[in-house]
Amino acid sequence: MPEADAKPRVRFRAPTAKDGKRVWEMVHEAGTLDRNSAYLYILLCDQFSETCAIAEMEGEDGSMEAVGFLTGLIPPKKPDTFFVWQVATLPAARGQGVAGRMIREILSRPVCSEVNHLEATVGPSNTASDRLFRGFARRVEAEVVVSEGYPEDVFPQPDTSTVETHAHEAEPLYRIGPFTPLSRAAS
């Protein structure tokens, strides 16, 4: 029996289509991400499972509960790059390095054997993601280059007839690398 103050066990796995609904729910629960259609999350969990991850934490009853996710892909025009699209951890898993561990878990997979750069777009108000990606860069001893990415004017204007009442902020592009591919470093 684990000690009462011991951290719950967290494990990581590739998602399946059945996880798409839960990922969609976690986007809402996290409260910090753009919420897309449930179909998109089902598609990502199914068609891009090798470059996505689910973090599960052991509950008091021993069952595993999803407490985080990461969606990403290897862009066809940049086979040496892993692009992180969305990453979130629920409050129960925050402060335990779960997001960084999901990145490293995915980059350790065979599909990422040629990946030596990581990219993500990060809005200026998203300080948690800024810390996550800069921390990853320190861990792999790589440079972070921030460029324009997607300026505000490429996003649609808010529809004031709906709940959305604020403009989407710019999403600067973070490019981290080069680093030794983690799937090679692990072997």
MDAnalysis code that builds the backbone (N, CA, C; Angstrom):
import MDAnalysis as mda
import numpy as np

u = mda.Universe.empty(561, n_residues=187, atom_resindex=np.repeat(np.arange(187), 3), trajectory=True)
u.add_TopologyAttr("name", ["N", "CA", "C"] * 187)
u.add_TopologyAttr("resid", np.arange(1, 188))
u.add_TopologyAttr("resname", ["MET", "PRO", "GLU", "ALA", "ASP", "ALA", "LYS", "PRO", "ARG", "VAL", "ARG", "PHE", "ARG", "ALA", "PRO", "THR", "ALA", "LYS", "ASP", "GLY", "LYS", "ARG", "VAL", "TRP", "GLU", "MET", "VAL", "HIS", "GLU", "ALA", "GLY", "THR", "LEU", "ASP", "ARG", "ASN", "SER", "ALA", "TYR", "LEU", "TYR", "ILE", "LEU", "LEU", "CYS", "ASP", "GLN", "PHE", "SER", "GLU", "THR", "CYS", "ALA", "ILE", "ALA", "GLU", "MET", "GLU", "GLY", "GLU", "ASP", "GLY", "SER", "MET", "GLU", "ALA", "VAL", "GLY", "PHE", "LEU", "THR", "GLY", "LEU", "ILE", "PRO", "PRO", "LYS", "LYS", "PRO", "ASP", "THR", "PHE", "PHE", "VAL", "TRP", "GLN", "VAL", "ALA", "THR", "LEU", "PRO", "ALA", "ALA", "ARG", "GLY", "GLN", "GLY", "VAL", "ALA", "GLY", "ARG", "MET", "ILE", "ARG", "GLU", "ILE", "LEU", "SER", "ARG", "PRO", "VAL", "CYS", "SER", "GLU", "VAL", "ASN", "HIS", "LEU", "GLU", "ALA", "THR", "VAL", "GLY", "PRO", "SER", "ASN", "THR", "ALA", "SER", "ASP", "ARG", "LEU", "PHE", "ARG", "GLY", "PHE", "ALA", "ARG", "ARG", "VAL", "GLU", "ALA", "GLU", "VAL", "VAL", "VAL", "SER", "GLU", "GLY", "TYR", "PRO", "GLU", "ASP", "VAL", "PHE", "PRO", "GLN", "PRO", "ASP", "THR", "SER", "THR", "VAL", "GLU", "THR", "HIS", "ALA", "HIS", "GLU", "ALA", "GLU", "PRO", "LEU", "TYR", "ARG", "ILE", "GLY", "PRO", "PHE", "THR", "PRO", "LEU", "SER", "ARG", "ALA", "ALA", "SER"])
u.atoms.positions = np.array([
    [0.845, -1.180, 0.000],
    [0.000, 0.000, 0.000],
    [0.890, 1.242, 0.000],
    [0.686, 2.181, -0.960],
    [1.508, 3.381, -0.992],
    [1.238, 4.273, 0.212],
    [2.263, 5.057, 0.582],
    [2.095, 6.000, 1.683],
    [1.051, 7.042, 1.303],
    [0.409, 7.612, 2.307],
    [-0.668, 8.582, 2.069],
    [-0.179, 9.812, 1.317],
    [1.076, 10.249, 1.561],
    [1.564, 11.451, 0.890],
    [2.355, 11.141, -0.377],
    [2.420, 9.883, -0.784],
    [3.127, 9.520, -2.013],
    [2.351, 10.038, -3.223],
    [3.115, 10.469, -4.245],
    [2.471, 10.953, -5.465],
    [1.812, 9.791, -6.190],
    [0.609, 10.013, -6.716],
    [-0.045, 8.959, -7.488],
    [0.783, 8.624, -8.731],
    [0.698, 7.387, -9.154],
    [1.434, 6.922, -10.324],
    [0.793, 7.486, -11.591],
    [1.633, 7.969, -12.508],
    [1.166, 8.476, -13.795],
    [1.777, 7.606, -14.882],
    [0.954, 7.231, -15.864],
    [1.480, 6.485, -17.012],
    [1.017, 7.184, -18.283],
    [1.728, 6.905, -19.347],
    [1.465, 7.547, -20.627],
    [1.235, 6.484, -21.682],
    [0.335, 6.795, -22.614],
    [0.059, 5.852, -23.691],
    [-0.434, 6.618, -24.907],
    [-0.362, 5.946, -26.049],
    [-0.936, 6.506, -27.270],
    [-2.454, 6.397, -27.166],
    [-3.178, 7.384, -27.662],
    [-4.642, 7.328, -27.600],
    [-5.230, 6.443, -28.692],
    [-6.506, 6.154, -28.543],
    [-7.292, 5.488, -29.582],
    [-8.479, 6.400, -29.891],
    [-9.229, 6.063, -30.917],
    [-10.403, 6.869, -31.278],
    [-11.344, 7.035, -30.087],
    [-11.446, 6.004, -29.254],
    [-12.345, 6.077, -28.095],
    [-11.932, 7.150, -27.088],
    [-10.670, 7.587, -27.131],
    [-10.199, 8.637, -26.220],
    [-10.582, 10.033, -26.689],
    [-11.004, 10.179, -27.941],
    [-11.307, 11.496, -28.490],
    [-12.327, 12.271, -27.683],
    [-13.370, 11.591, -27.249],
    [-14.412, 12.254, -26.447],
    [-13.817, 12.783, -25.146],
    [-12.979, 11.981, -24.484],
    [-12.386, 12.400, -23.213],
    [-11.426, 13.565, -23.429],
    [-10.662, 13.534, -24.515],
    [-9.768, 14.651, -24.813],
    [-10.592, 15.926, -25.009],
    [-11.678, 15.826, -25.754],
    [-12.573, 16.966, -25.974],
    [-13.080, 17.503, -24.632],
    [-13.449, 16.611, -23.718],
    [-13.906, 17.024, -22.385],
    [-12.782, 17.695, -21.596],
    [-11.560, 17.133, -21.693],
    [-10.434, 17.711, -20.949],
    [-10.087, 19.108, -21.456],
    [-10.254, 19.352, -22.760],
    [-10.024, 20.702, -23.283],
    [-10.938, 21.679, -22.551],
    [-12.195, 21.307, -22.381],
    [-13.153, 22.165, -21.673],
    [-12.772, 22.290, -20.193],
    [-12.415, 21.169, -19.562],
    [-12.069, 21.182, -18.138],
    [-10.814, 22.004, -17.868],
    [-9.852, 21.938, -18.779],
    [-8.608, 22.684, -18.592],
    [-8.870, 24.185, -18.606],
    [-9.826, 24.609, -19.417],
    [-10.245, 26.001, -19.430],
    [-9.299, 26.988, -20.087],
    [-8.232, 26.525, -20.684],
    [-7.243, 27.443, -21.251],
    [-7.030, 27.259, -22.750],
    [-7.672, 26.276, -23.353],
    [-7.422, 25.947, -24.758],
    [-8.610, 26.273, -25.640],
    [-8.333, 26.502, -26.917],
    [-9.416, 26.631, -27.891],
    [-10.086, 25.275, -28.016],
    [-11.396, 25.260, -27.907],
    [-12.144, 24.004, -27.989],
    [-12.596, 23.793, -29.429],
    [-12.199, 22.682, -29.988],
    [-12.560, 22.322, -31.346],
    [-13.636, 21.250, -31.312],
    [-14.059, 20.780, -32.463],
    [-15.129, 19.782, -32.506],
    [-14.666, 18.457, -31.910],
    [-15.600, 17.730, -31.350],
    [-15.291, 16.394, -30.828],
    [-14.737, 15.520, -31.945],
    [-15.276, 15.686, -33.154],
    [-14.806, 14.885, -34.290],
    [-13.312, 15.090, -34.524],
    [-12.833, 16.328, -34.412],
    [-11.412, 16.579, -34.624],
    [-10.565, 15.818, -33.611],
    [-10.976, 15.804, -32.346],
    [-10.203, 15.087, -31.331],
    [-10.260, 13.578, -31.555],
    [-11.401, 13.073, -31.983],
    [-11.507, 11.644, -32.318],
    [-10.554, 11.327, -33.459],
    [-10.541, 12.172, -34.480],
    [-9.665, 11.985, -35.636],
    [-8.197, 12.012, -35.227],
    [-7.809, 12.993, -34.418],
    [-6.422, 13.075, -33.966],
    [-6.019, 11.840, -33.172],
    [-6.880, 11.419, -32.255],
    [-6.575, 10.247, -31.427],
    [-6.492, 8.973, -32.253],
    [-7.205, 8.925, -33.347],
    [-7.206, 7.751, -34.216],
    [-6.094, 7.821, -35.261],
    [-6.100, 8.855, -36.084],
    [-5.186, 8.939, -37.220],
    [-3.780, 9.420, -36.858],
    [-3.625, 10.109, -35.742],
    [-2.323, 10.631, -35.328],
    [-1.922, 10.092, -33.953],
    [-2.357, 8.896, -33.632],
    [-2.115, 8.340, -32.293],
    [-0.631, 8.207, -31.964],
    [0.206, 7.982, -32.979],
    [1.638, 7.820, -32.710],
    [2.302, 9.118, -32.253],
    [1.658, 10.244, -32.532],
    [2.237, 11.528, -32.138],
    [1.340, 12.280, -31.149],
    [0.488, 11.548, -30.470],
    [-0.356, 12.108, -29.413],
    [-0.189, 11.241, -28.166],
    [-0.588, 11.757, -27.028],
    [-0.457, 10.989, -25.785],
    [-1.595, 11.309, -24.830],
    [-1.898, 10.311, -24.017],
    [-2.831, 10.443, -22.903],
    [-2.027, 10.179, -21.633],
    [-2.196, 11.038, -20.634],
    [-1.599, 10.813, -19.317],
    [-2.702, 10.312, -18.402],
    [-2.429, 9.213, -17.727],
    [-3.402, 8.639, -16.794],
    [-2.784, 8.565, -15.409],
    [-3.587, 8.889, -14.406],
    [-3.141, 8.851, -13.019],
    [-3.939, 7.795, -12.272],
    [-3.242, 7.093, -11.427],
    [-3.886, 6.055, -10.626],
    [-4.729, 6.701, -9.533],
    [-5.995, 6.309, -9.492],
    [-6.903, 6.813, -8.467],
    [-6.775, 6.023, -7.179],
    [-7.497, 6.445, -6.157],
    [-7.450, 5.769, -4.858],
    [-7.885, 4.320, -4.950],
    [-8.779, 4.022, -5.902],
    [-9.255, 2.648, -6.058],
    [-8.374, 1.827, -6.998],
    [-7.263, 2.410, -7.457],
    [-6.350, 1.694, -8.346],
    [-6.677, 1.828, -9.822],
    [-7.826, 2.416, -10.147],
    [-8.176, 2.591, -11.561],
    [-7.386, 3.767, -12.143],
    [-7.184, 3.738, -13.455],
    [-6.450, 4.799, -14.130],
    [-7.440, 5.791, -14.738],
    [-7.204, 7.074, -14.501],
    [-8.086, 8.127, -15.000],
    [-7.271, 9.109, -15.835],
    [-7.786, 9.486, -17.007],
    [-7.098, 10.445, -17.869],
    [-7.028, 11.802, -17.178],
    [-5.809, 12.340, -17.070],
    [-5.609, 13.632, -16.413],
    [-4.831, 14.608, -17.294],
    [-4.519, 14.186, -18.503],
    [-3.794, 15.067, -19.405],
    [-3.721, 14.477, -20.792],
    [-3.404, 15.335, -21.738],
    [-3.240, 14.872, -23.115],
    [-2.308, 15.817, -23.849],
    [-1.754, 15.321, -24.923],
    [-0.971, 16.123, -25.844],
    [-1.330, 15.684, -27.247],
    [-1.651, 16.641, -28.122],
    [-1.882, 16.339, -29.526],
    [-0.782, 17.008, -30.329],
    [-0.246, 16.271, -31.272],
    [0.824, 16.797, -32.104],
    [0.963, 15.992, -33.371],
    [1.880, 16.420, -34.209],
    [2.100, 15.737, -35.485],
    [3.476, 16.073, -36.026],
    [3.898, 15.283, -36.998],
    [5.124, 15.559, -37.737],
    [4.679, 16.163, -39.066],
    [4.933, 17.462, -39.284],
    [4.471, 18.094, -40.521],
    [5.103, 17.436, -41.752],
    [4.310, 17.151, -42.782],
    [4.850, 16.495, -43.980],
    [6.034, 17.235, -44.603],
    [6.055, 18.554, -44.518],
    [7.147, 19.329, -45.113],
    [8.346, 19.485, -44.182],
    [8.222, 18.990, -42.945],
    [9.311, 19.089, -41.962],
    [9.432, 17.760, -41.218],
    [9.951, 16.710, -41.861],
    [10.001, 15.394, -41.210],
    [10.945, 15.320, -40.010],
    [11.746, 16.376, -39.793],
    [12.637, 16.405, -38.628],
    [12.028, 17.166, -37.454],
    [10.738, 17.507, -37.565],
    [10.100, 18.385, -36.581],
    [8.833, 17.757, -36.010],
    [8.692, 17.853, -34.699],
    [7.454, 17.465, -34.024],
    [6.742, 18.752, -33.651],
    [5.504, 18.914, -34.125],
    [4.709, 20.099, -33.829],
    [3.691, 19.753, -32.750],
    [3.757, 20.461, -31.627],
    [2.798, 20.282, -30.534],
    [1.622, 21.211, -30.806],
    [0.430, 20.614, -30.937],
    [-0.752, 21.426, -31.216],
    [-1.427, 21.862, -29.914],
    [-1.845, 20.925, -29.089],
    [-2.450, 21.271, -27.802],
    [-1.901, 20.338, -26.731],
    [-1.718, 20.889, -25.554],
    [-1.280, 20.099, -24.406],
    [-1.982, 20.657, -23.174],
    [-2.451, 19.760, -22.330],
    [-3.120, 20.192, -21.096],
    [-3.002, 19.116, -20.032],
    [-2.935, 19.571, -18.797],
    [-3.058, 18.663, -17.657],
    [-4.145, 19.229, -16.753],
    [-4.915, 18.338, -16.191],
    [-5.980, 18.745, -15.274],
    [-5.367, 19.100, -13.918],
    [-6.083, 19.838, -13.082],
    [-5.528, 20.280, -11.803],
    [-4.903, 19.162, -10.962],
    [-5.482, 17.979, -10.958],
    [-4.952, 16.879, -10.136],
    [-3.538, 16.472, -10.533],
    [-3.138, 16.780, -11.766],
    [-1.829, 16.350, -12.255],
    [-0.850, 17.506, -12.442],
    [-1.275, 18.711, -12.175],
    [-0.397, 19.865, -12.402],
    [0.726, 19.910, -11.377],
    [1.838, 20.480, -11.791],
    [2.986, 20.624, -10.905],
    [3.814, 19.368, -10.764],
    [3.551, 18.359, -11.579],
    [4.280, 17.092, -11.497],
    [5.097, 16.807, -12.754],
    [5.201, 17.784, -13.644],
    [5.984, 17.588, -14.861],
    [5.323, 16.704, -15.896],
    [4.015, 16.521, -15.794],
    [3.305, 15.604, -16.691],
    [3.398, 16.060, -18.146],
    [3.221, 17.347, -18.413],
    [3.258, 17.832, -19.800],
    [4.627, 17.588, -20.429],
    [5.679, 17.900, -19.714],
    [7.026, 17.653, -20.225],
    [7.301, 16.177, -20.436],
    [6.794, 15.363, -19.538],
    [6.978, 13.914, -19.682],
    [6.215, 13.382, -20.893],
    [5.034, 13.971, -21.206],
    [4.308, 13.540, -22.407],
    [5.116, 13.872, -23.662],
    [5.725, 15.052, -23.698],
    [6.560, 15.411, -24.850],
    [7.679, 14.395, -25.015],
    [8.399, 14.116, -23.940],
    [9.531, 13.183, -24.020],
    [9.073, 11.773, -24.369],
    [7.906, 11.365, -23.879],
    [7.373, 10.033, -24.193],
    [7.104, 9.910, -25.689],
    [6.462, 10.907, -26.265],
    [6.180, 10.865, -27.704],
    [7.476, 10.892, -28.505],
    [8.398, 11.778, -28.140],
    [9.649, 11.890, -28.889],
    [10.527, 10.653, -28.760],
    [10.248, 9.798, -27.796],
    [10.995, 8.541, -27.641],
    [10.443, 7.420, -28.512],
    [9.316, 7.639, -29.151],
    [8.695, 6.615, -29.986],
    [9.424, 6.485, -31.329],
    [9.382, 5.288, -31.925],
    [10.053, 5.073, -33.217],
    [9.630, 6.055, -34.311],
    [8.385, 6.493, -34.319],
    [7.910, 7.425, -35.351],
    [8.694, 8.742, -35.317],
    [9.311, 9.048, -34.193],
    [10.061, 10.298, -34.041],
    [11.574, 10.094, -34.151],
    [11.994, 8.995, -34.752],
    [13.425, 8.673, -34.801],
    [14.264, 9.709, -35.545],
    [13.667, 10.478, -36.426],
    [14.398, 11.512, -37.170],
    [14.120, 12.922, -36.649],
    [13.310, 13.031, -35.603],
    [12.924, 14.347, -35.085],
    [14.048, 14.940, -34.240],
    [14.508, 16.128, -34.657],
    [15.517, 16.837, -33.873],
    [15.134, 18.303, -33.622],
    [13.862, 18.626, -33.905],
    [13.308, 19.949, -33.603],
    [11.888, 19.780, -33.066],
    [11.480, 20.701, -32.233],
    [10.105, 20.757, -31.747],
    [9.586, 22.156, -32.049],
    [8.340, 22.221, -32.511],
    [7.696, 23.504, -32.749],
    [6.348, 23.545, -32.042],
    [5.954, 24.747, -31.683],
    [4.626, 24.991, -31.112],
    [4.343, 26.475, -31.255],
    [3.077, 26.820, -31.364],
    [2.718, 28.232, -31.293],
    [2.179, 28.485, -29.890],
    [2.576, 29.628, -29.343],
    [2.238, 29.943, -27.951],
    [1.783, 31.394, -27.867],
    [0.546, 31.597, -27.468],
    [0.040, 32.956, -27.283],
    [0.779, 33.655, -26.157],
    [0.958, 34.974, -26.251],
    [1.693, 35.722, -25.229],
    [1.146, 35.560, -23.813],
    [-0.140, 35.315, -23.667],
    [-0.714, 35.168, -22.324],
    [-0.551, 33.756, -21.766],
    [-0.045, 32.830, -22.576],
    [0.067, 31.435, -22.150],
    [1.433, 31.191, -21.502],
    [1.580, 31.681, -20.288],
    [2.867, 31.569, -19.595],
    [3.213, 30.128, -19.235],
    [2.216, 29.291, -18.996],
    [2.492, 27.884, -18.671],
    [3.158, 27.186, -19.855],
    [2.657, 27.402, -21.064],
    [3.267, 26.774, -22.240],
    [4.648, 27.353, -22.516],
    [4.817, 28.655, -22.302],
    [6.139, 29.260, -22.462],
    [7.142, 28.565, -21.546],
    [6.769, 28.364, -20.279],
    [7.651, 27.672, -19.323],
    [7.903, 26.231, -19.755],
    [6.845, 25.542, -20.214],
    [6.979, 24.152, -20.644],
    [8.006, 24.026, -21.758],
    [7.867, 24.829, -22.807],
    [8.747, 24.682, -23.964],
    [10.155, 25.189, -23.688],
    [10.292, 26.243, -22.917],
    [11.641, 26.701, -22.554],
    [12.326, 25.684, -21.634],
    [11.550, 25.052, -20.757],
    [12.105, 23.996, -19.910],
    [12.545, 22.791, -20.720],
    [11.750, 22.423, -21.722],
    [12.139, 21.320, -22.604],
    [13.442, 21.669, -23.326],
    [13.555, 22.891, -23.819],
    [14.772, 23.311, -24.522],
    [15.995, 23.201, -23.606],
    [15.856, 23.620, -22.355],
    [16.970, 23.485, -21.406],
    [17.328, 22.019, -21.202],
    [16.317, 21.176, -21.080],
    [16.545, 19.753, -20.824],
    [17.319, 19.095, -21.962],
    [17.006, 19.484, -23.204],
    [17.686, 18.877, -24.358],
    [18.846, 19.739, -24.851],
    [19.160, 20.792, -24.083],
    [20.280, 21.688, -24.382],
    [20.193, 22.237, -25.802],
    [19.032, 22.798, -26.118],
    [18.796, 23.345, -27.452],
    [18.320, 24.788, -27.354],
    [18.474, 25.478, -28.450],
    [18.068, 26.876, -28.552],
    [16.567, 26.985, -28.816],
    [15.964, 28.055, -28.303],
    [14.572, 28.401, -28.614],
    [14.606, 29.650, -29.494],
    [14.042, 29.536, -30.689],
    [13.914, 30.691, -31.575],
    [12.426, 30.995, -31.686],
    [12.046, 32.223, -31.356],
    [10.646, 32.640, -31.429],
    [10.496, 33.565, -32.637],
    [9.570, 33.201, -33.527],
    [9.304, 34.011, -34.717],
    [7.813, 34.347, -34.781],
    [7.408, 35.035, -35.837],
    [6.044, 35.554, -35.903],
    [4.967, 34.485, -35.766],
    [5.085, 33.365, -36.407],
    [4.042, 32.345, -36.326],
    [2.771, 32.807, -37.005],
    [1.682, 32.913, -36.235],
    [0.389, 33.336, -36.767],
    [-0.015, 34.653, -36.110],
    [0.040, 35.769, -36.858],
    [-0.368, 37.049, -36.276],
    [-1.877, 37.106, -36.066],
    [-2.312, 38.048, -35.245],
    [-3.743, 38.189, -34.924],
    [-4.621, 38.284, -36.159],
    [-4.132, 38.949, -37.199],
    [-4.995, 39.202, -38.352],
    [-5.295, 37.976, -39.213],
    [-4.657, 36.835, -38.938],
    [-5.019, 35.623, -39.695],
    [-6.206, 34.903, -39.058],
    [-6.550, 35.289, -37.835],
    [-7.675, 34.665, -37.143],
    [-8.963, 35.427, -37.451],
    [-10.101, 34.728, -37.491],
    [-11.364, 35.433, -37.728],
    [-11.686, 36.372, -36.567],
    [-12.398, 37.409, -36.883],
    [-12.864, 38.335, -35.853],
    [-13.931, 37.635, -35.019],
    [-14.026, 37.966, -33.734],
    [-15.036, 37.313, -32.896],
    [-16.449, 37.622, -33.380],
    [-17.297, 36.646, -33.214],
    [-18.715, 36.797, -33.546],
    [-19.417, 37.259, -32.282],
    [-19.768, 38.514, -32.224],
    [-20.368, 39.063, -31.002],
    [-21.767, 38.530, -30.733],
    [-22.333, 37.785, -31.691],
    [-23.652, 37.191, -31.444],
    [-23.536, 35.862, -30.702],
    [-22.301, 35.422, -30.459],
    [-22.077, 34.171, -29.729],
    [-21.344, 34.476, -28.432],
    [-20.944, 33.429, -27.760],
    [-20.213, 33.575, -26.498],
    [-18.829, 34.171, -26.733],
    [-18.245, 33.903, -27.904],
    [-16.899, 34.380, -28.200],
    [-16.918, 35.898, -28.369],
    [-16.297, 36.605, -27.440],
    [-16.342, 38.070, -27.483],
    [-14.956, 38.696, -27.556],
    [-13.909, 37.907, -27.615],
    [-12.570, 38.481, -27.685],
    [-11.835, 37.956, -28.921],
    [-10.969, 38.809, -29.454],
    [-10.172, 38.419, -30.613],
    [-9.115, 37.409, -30.181],
    [-8.754, 36.533, -31.088],
    [-7.696, 35.557, -30.828],
    [-6.368, 36.293, -30.851],
    [-5.566, 36.091, -29.819],
    [-4.273, 36.764, -29.800],
    [-3.318, 36.091, -30.786],
    [-2.247, 36.794, -31.127],
    [-1.221, 36.241, -32.009],
    [-0.667, 34.958, -31.395],
    [-0.151, 34.089, -32.232],
    [0.460, 32.830, -31.781],
    [1.884, 32.768, -32.333],
    [2.865, 33.353, -31.623],
    [4.247, 33.251, -32.074],
    [4.689, 31.789, -32.146],
    [5.582, 31.504, -33.096],
    [6.096, 30.149, -33.292],
    [7.375, 29.963, -32.491],
    [7.394, 28.941, -31.646],
    [8.600, 28.542, -30.918],
    [9.216, 27.382, -31.700],
    [10.498, 27.498, -32.035],
    [11.221, 26.403, -32.692],
    [12.407, 26.064, -31.803],
    [12.452, 24.827, -31.367],
    [13.475, 24.353, -30.433],
    [14.334, 23.330, -31.156],
    [15.642, 23.503, -31.090],
    [16.526, 22.529, -31.699],
    [17.770, 23.197, -32.262],
    [18.610, 22.388, -32.866],
    [18.468, 20.937, -32.976],
    [18.838, 20.254, -31.661],
    [18.304, 19.052, -31.492],
    [18.647, 18.205, -30.357],
    [18.794, 16.776, -30.862],
    [19.451, 15.949, -30.077],
    [19.589, 14.540, -30.435],
    [18.220, 13.895, -30.349],
    [17.780, 13.216, -31.428],
    [16.463, 12.559, -31.356],
    [16.360, 11.683, -30.111],
    [15.291, 11.861, -29.339],
    [15.148, 11.140, -28.073],
    [14.981, 9.650, -28.282],
    [14.433, 9.228, -29.421],
    [14.289, 7.789, -29.656],
    [15.663, 7.150, -29.830],
    [16.648, 7.909, -30.291],
    [18.018, 7.398, -30.402],
    [18.736, 7.499, -29.068],
    [18.498, 8.604, -28.355],
    [19.163, 8.816, -27.071],
    [18.769, 7.741, -26.071],
    [17.532, 7.220, -26.208],
    [17.038, 6.197, -25.282],
    [17.655, 4.836, -25.557],
    [18.144, 4.619, -26.794],
    [18.675, 3.284, -27.122],
    [20.140, 3.147, -26.834],
])
